[in-house]
Amino acid sequence: MLLQDAEILTAIVTPFNDDDTINYSGLEELVNYLLDHGSQGFVVGGTTGEVATLSNEEKLELYQKFVEITGNRVPVIVGTGSNNTQATIELSRQVSQIEGLAAQLVVVPYYNKPNQRGMIAHFTAVAAHSPLPIIIYNIPGRTGVTMSNATILELAKNPQIIGVKQCTTVEDLEYLVEHAPDDFLVFSGEDAQSLAAKTVGAQGIISVASHLYGDQMKQMYQALAAGNIAEAGAWQRKLTPKMAALFMFPSPSGVKATLNAQGFHTGGCRLPIANLNDDEQKQLARALGLPNDNLSQPIRLQLGD
């Protein structure tokens, strides 16, 4: 599958062993499950993948092993961005040597708080020094700055910058779809916007909830494609509170706790993200509607429930 054909990309967690090393057997198990349950591609080493606590050596090994696990079955996007332009360029160069990657996800520089001109200069410099296509990651809640729609459209003129993961409003998605080049990929990074993003013409969703609700999200998109708007809307209404629940606690602690309880081997989070304690796990299970406030109960979500 080509990136241009993928609608549901999972921003996948990075499984860890008890000694905090990456658990590649657990990763392979999870990848194969997700491919059977709605995922049409992956973002590796993103926020959900705890990229902020991975060393460059770990990133390179993770990305190489990930393409070996997926075996060109689906597109793979990997995180290379930072708030240091030269460091981003260097990692991008190294990552570009890995065969089988579809694109790199480059976050708007955080902490430094660049203005729009600085953002353009940053992404232009990275694009000039890396053969791997770039998807902009615009997530103001984590970076402290917002890349404007005008800046995104300016960068969209660069043939090396092929899309954006947009974590702002549906109105921004609408504007970008309307004014960007036809081949510029617009993804929402907000699970609750999954249906709205598609209805306004975006490519789809880069999702956390698809770890657990990929089948239902796929059914929602299939209903939309078939013109069954009522069914698609019903799915989104069912999914939205579950999607919100996964972010009750600092991500990815919620989705990892649930995956572990469901029998996967994703391990804990690296500090400073704390693992959920017993009380927090019960709160999350309650919010997900699981019986007996127990995260290990089967996750079933059907229309009419």
C-alpha positions in Angstrom: 0.0 0.0 0.0 1.2 3.5 -0.9 1.1 6.3 1.7 -1.3 8.2 -0.6 -3.8 5.3 -0.2 -3.5 4.9 3.6 -6.3 6.4 5.7 -5.6 5.0 9.2 -2.0 5.3 10.4 -1.2 4.1 13.9 1.2 6.2 15.9 2.6 3.1 17.5 4.0 2.7 21.0 7.5 1.6 21.6 7.5 -1.6 23.7 10.1 -1.8 26.4 11.5 -4.7 28.4 11.8 -4.7 32.2 15.4 -3.4 31.8 14.1 -0.4 29.6 15.5 -1.8 26.4 13.3 -2.0 23.3 11.2 -5.2 23.2 11.4 -6.2 19.5 9.4 -9.4 19.9 6.6 -7.5 21.6 6.8 -4.9 18.8 6.5 -7.6 16.1 3.5 -9.1 17.9 1.8 -5.8 18.1 2.5 -4.8 14.5 1.1 -8.0 13.1 -2.0 -7.6 15.3 -2.6 -4.0 14.2 -2.2 -4.9 10.5 -5.1 -7.4 11.0 -7.2 -4.8 12.8 -7.5 -1.7 10.7 -4.0 -0.1 10.6 -2.8 0.7 7.1 0.5 2.2 8.1 2.6 3.4 11.0 4.3 6.4 12.5 7.2 5.1 14.5 9.2 7.2 16.9 6.5 9.8 17.4 5.0 11.2 20.6 3.2 8.0 21.4 6.5 6.1 20.6 8.2 8.1 23.4 10.7 9.6 20.9 11.8 12.2 23.4 13.4 9.5 25.5 15.0 7.5 22.7 18.6 8.0 21.8 19.6 8.5 18.2 21.2 5.0 18.3 17.9 3.5 19.5 15.9 5.4 16.8 18.1 4.1 14.0 17.9 0.5 15.3 14.2 0.8 15.9 13.5 2.2 12.4 15.6 -0.4 10.7 14.0 -3.3 12.6 10.5 -1.8 12.0 10.8 -1.9 8.2 12.1 -5.5 8.5 9.0 -6.4 10.6 6.5 -4.8 8.2 8.3 -6.1 5.1 7.0 -3.4 2.8 3.4 -4.4 3.6 2.4 -0.8 4.6 4.0 2.6 4.6 6.2 3.5 7.5 6.9 7.1 8.7 9.6 7.7 11.3 10.3 10.6 13.6 13.4 12.6 13.0 12.5 16.1 14.2 13.9 18.1 17.1 14.4 21.8 18.2 17.9 21.7 16.8 18.0 22.2 13.0 21.5 20.8 12.5 20.8 17.7 14.7 17.6 17.1 12.7 19.5 17.3 9.5 22.1 14.8 10.7 19.5 12.3 11.9 17.5 12.7 8.7 20.6 11.9 6.7 21.2 8.8 8.7 17.6 7.7 8.6 17.5 8.2 4.8 20.0 5.3 4.5 17.3 2.9 5.7 15.5 1.3 2.8 11.7 1.0 2.8 10.7 4.2 4.6 7.8 6.3 3.2 8.6 9.6 4.9 10.0 11.3 8.0 7.9 13.1 10.5 9.5 16.4 11.5 8.0 18.3 14.4 7.7 22.0 14.5 10.7 23.0 16.8 9.7 23.1 20.4 10.9 25.1 23.4 12.9 27.6 21.2 9.6 29.2 20.0 10.7 30.2 16.5 8.5 32.6 14.5 7.0 31.7 11.2 10.1 32.8 9.3 12.2 30.6 11.5 10.0 27.6 10.9 10.2 28.0 7.2 14.0 28.3 7.4 14.2 25.2 9.6 12.1 23.0 7.4 13.7 24.3 4.2 17.1 23.4 5.6 16.1 19.9 6.6 14.4 19.3 3.2 17.6 20.5 1.4 19.8 18.0 3.1 17.6 14.8 3.2 16.4 12.7 0.4 13.6 11.3 2.5 10.3 13.1 2.1 9.0 15.2 5.0 5.7 15.3 6.8 5.3 18.4 9.0 4.1 17.7 12.6 2.2 20.7 13.8 1.2 20.1 17.4 1.0 23.4 19.3 0.0 21.7 22.6 3.5 20.2 22.8 5.7 22.6 21.0 4.5 25.9 22.5 4.1 27.5 19.0 1.7 27.1 16.1 2.7 26.8 12.5 0.2 29.0 10.6 -1.8 27.7 7.7 0.1 30.2 5.5 3.4 28.8 6.6 2.3 25.3 5.9 1.1 26.3 2.4 4.4 28.0 1.7 6.3 24.9 2.8 3.9 22.7 0.7 5.5 24.3 -2.4 8.7 22.4 -1.6 8.6 19.0 -3.4 10.4 17.4 -0.5 7.6 18.4 2.0 4.7 16.1 1.1 2.2 16.5 3.9 1.3 17.6 7.4 0.1 15.9 10.6 -2.2 18.7 11.9 -3.2 18.8 15.6 -5.3 21.9 15.6 -8.9 22.5 14.4 -11.2 21.1 11.8 -11.3 24.6 10.3 -7.6 24.4 9.7 -7.9 21.0 8.1 -10.6 22.5 5.8 -8.4 25.4 4.8 -5.3 23.3 4.1 -7.3 20.8 2.0 -8.8 23.6 0.0 -5.6 25.5 -0.7 -2.7 23.0 -0.6 -1.6 21.2 -3.8 -3.7 18.2 -4.7 -0.9 15.8 -3.8 -0.1 17.3 -0.4 -1.2 14.9 2.3 -3.3 16.3 5.1 -3.7 14.1 8.2 -5.4 14.9 11.4 -3.5 13.9 14.5 -6.6 14.2 16.7 -8.5 11.0 17.1 -11.8 12.8 17.7 -11.5 14.4 14.3 -11.2 11.1 12.5 -14.6 11.3 10.7 -14.6 15.1 10.3 -11.1 15.0 8.7 -12.3 12.6 6.0 -15.5 14.4 5.4 -13.7 17.7 4.6 -11.3 15.9 2.3 -8.2 15.1 4.4 -6.3 12.0 3.8 -7.2 10.4 7.1 -6.0 10.1 10.7 -2.7 9.4 12.5 -4.2 7.7 15.5 -3.5 6.4 19.0 -6.9 4.9 19.5 -6.4 2.5 16.6 -4.2 0.4 18.9 -7.5 -0.7 20.5 -10.3 0.4 18.2 -8.8 -0.1 14.7 -11.6 -2.4 13.5 -14.3 0.1 14.5 -12.4 3.0 12.9 -12.1 1.0 9.7 -15.8 0.3 9.7 -16.5 4.0 10.2 -14.5 4.9 7.2 -16.0 2.1 5.1 -19.5 3.4 6.0 -18.5 6.9 5.0 -17.1 5.7 1.7 -20.4 3.8 1.0 -22.4 7.0 1.6 -23.8 5.7 4.9 -23.4 9.0 6.8 -25.7 8.0 9.7 -23.7 4.8 10.4 -20.3 6.7 10.1 -21.6 9.3 12.5 -22.8 6.7 15.0 -19.4 5.1 15.0 -17.7 8.4 15.7 -20.0 9.2 18.6 -19.3 5.8 20.1 -15.6 6.2 19.6 -15.0 9.8 20.8 -15.4 9.2 24.5 -13.1 6.1 24.3 -10.5 8.2 22.4 -10.7 10.9 25.1 -10.2 8.3 27.8 -6.9 7.2 26.4 -5.6 10.7 27.1 -6.9 11.0 30.7 -3.3 10.5 31.8 -0.1 11.6 30.1 0.3 9.7 26.9 1.2 6.9 26.2 0.6 5.6 29.7 -3.1 5.0 29.1 -2.7 3.1 25.9 0.3 1.1 27.2 -1.5 0.1 30.4 -4.5 -1.1 28.3 -2.4 -3.0 25.8 -0.5 -4.7 28.6 -3.7 -5.7 30.3 -5.1 -7.0 27.0 -2.1 -9.4 26.8 0.4 -7.5 24.7 3.9 -6.9 25.9 4.5 -3.2 25.6 6.0 -2.7 29.0 6.0 0.6 30.9 6.8 4.1 30.0 10.2 5.8 30.3 10.4 8.6 32.9 9.3 11.3 33.2 6.0 9.6 32.1 4.9 7.5 35.1 3.1 4.2 34.6 -0.6 4.1 35.8 -1.1 3.0 39.3 -3.9 0.6 40.3 -6.4 3.4 41.0 -5.6 5.1 37.7 -6.0 1.9 35.8 -9.5 1.5 37.3 -10.4 5.0 36.4 -9.3 4.4 32.8 -11.2 1.0 32.6 -14.3 2.8 33.9 -13.9 5.5 31.2 -13.5 2.9 28.5 -16.6 1.2 29.7 -14.9 -2.1 30.7 -16.7 -4.4 33.2 -15.6 -4.4 36.8 -13.3 -1.4 36.2 -10.8 -4.0 34.8 -8.5 -3.2 31.8 -8.1 -6.9 31.1 -11.7 -7.3 30.1 -12.4 -7.8 26.4 -12.7 -4.5 24.5 -15.9 -4.7 22.5 -17.6 -1.8 20.9 -20.6 -2.2 18.6 -23.3 0.1 17.3 -26.4 -0.3 19.4 -24.6 -1.0 22.7 
